[in-house]
Amino acid sequence: MARVPNVSVTARSEENIEKMIRRFKRSCEQAGVLKRLRKKSFYEKPSVQKRNEERKRLRNLRQAERKARERKLKQFAKIMRSHRTALSVKLPAKTDK
């Protein structure tokens, strides 16, 4: 069974209640309490769960591939910029005979 997050906030010295509530909300969001609540608010058949997990896995895989492709393109562009400056040295003109 998945671990249930235990979120608590202790009052700091001379801290007003609004600031404490904001900290509590932020810690709940980071712990994923609302996300879990929304996901568990209705029954999802096991077959639908598997299908959604597979879709999520494929989406993450495609995103990782896209980011890797972008990183390669940035590296290639950086190399080409460095070569362009190296090639900007004028070469002697060829003479046709």
C-alpha positions as CSV (number, residue, x, y, z in Angstrom):
1,M,0.0,0.0,0.0
2,A,1.2,3.5,-0.8
3,R,2.5,5.6,2.0
4,V,0.1,8.3,3.2
5,P,1.9,11.7,3.6
6,N,1.8,13.1,7.1
7,V,1.8,16.9,6.8
8,S,2.1,19.1,9.9
9,V,3.1,22.6,10.6
10,T,4.3,24.0,13.9
11,A,3.9,27.6,14.9
12,R,7.0,29.7,14.8
13,S,7.5,32.5,17.3
14,E,5.3,35.5,16.5
15,E,3.9,34.0,13.4
16,N,0.3,34.9,12.4
17,I,-2.2,32.3,11.5
18,E,-2.5,33.3,7.8
19,K,1.2,32.7,7.2
20,M,1.0,29.3,9.0
21,I,-2.0,28.3,6.8
22,R,0.0,29.3,3.7
23,R,2.9,27.1,4.9
24,F,0.5,24.2,5.5
25,K,-1.0,24.5,2.1
26,R,2.4,24.6,0.4
27,S,3.6,21.5,2.3
28,C,0.4,19.7,1.4
29,E,0.9,20.6,-2.3
30,Q,4.5,19.4,-2.1
31,A,3.5,16.1,-0.4
32,G,0.9,15.5,-3.2
33,V,-2.1,15.3,-0.8
34,L,-4.6,17.0,-3.1
35,K,-3.4,15.1,-6.2
36,R,-3.8,11.8,-4.3
37,L,-7.3,12.9,-3.0
38,R,-8.5,13.7,-6.5
39,K,-7.1,10.5,-7.9
40,K,-8.8,8.4,-5.2
41,S,-12.1,10.3,-5.2
42,F,-13.7,7.8,-7.5
43,Y,-13.2,4.1,-8.3
44,E,-11.0,3.2,-11.3
45,K,-11.1,-0.3,-12.7
46,P,-7.7,-2.1,-12.7
47,S,-7.8,-2.3,-16.5
48,V,-8.2,1.5,-16.7
49,Q,-5.4,2.0,-14.2
50,K,-3.1,-0.1,-16.3
51,R,-4.0,1.7,-19.4
52,N,-3.5,5.1,-17.8
53,E,-0.1,4.0,-16.3
54,E,1.0,2.8,-19.8
55,R,0.0,6.1,-21.4
56,K,1.8,8.0,-18.7
57,R,4.9,5.9,-19.2
58,L,4.9,6.4,-23.0
59,R,4.3,10.2,-22.5
60,N,7.3,10.4,-20.2
61,L,9.4,8.4,-22.6
62,R,8.5,10.6,-25.5
63,Q,9.3,13.7,-23.4
64,A,12.7,12.3,-22.4
65,E,13.5,11.5,-26.0
66,R,12.5,15.0,-27.1
67,K,14.6,16.6,-24.4
68,A,17.6,14.4,-25.3
69,R,17.2,15.5,-29.0
70,E,17.1,19.2,-27.9
71,R,20.3,18.7,-25.8
72,K,22.0,17.2,-28.8
73,L,20.9,20.0,-31.1
74,K,22.2,22.6,-28.6
75,Q,25.6,20.8,-28.4
76,F,25.8,20.6,-32.2
77,A,25.0,24.3,-32.5
78,K,27.6,25.2,-30.0
79,I,30.2,23.1,-31.9
80,M,29.2,24.7,-35.2
81,R,29.5,28.2,-33.7
82,S,33.0,27.4,-32.5
83,H,34.0,25.9,-35.9
84,R,32.5,28.9,-37.7
85,T,34.8,31.2,-35.8
86,A,37.8,28.9,-36.5
87,L,36.9,28.8,-40.3
88,S,36.5,32.6,-40.6
89,V,40.3,32.8,-41.2
90,K,40.7,33.7,-44.8
91,L,42.3,31.0,-47.0
92,P,44.5,32.0,-49.9
93,A,42.6,32.2,-53.2
94,K,42.9,29.3,-55.7
95,T,44.5,30.2,-59.0
96,D,43.0,28.5,-62.1
97,K,45.5,27.2,-64.5
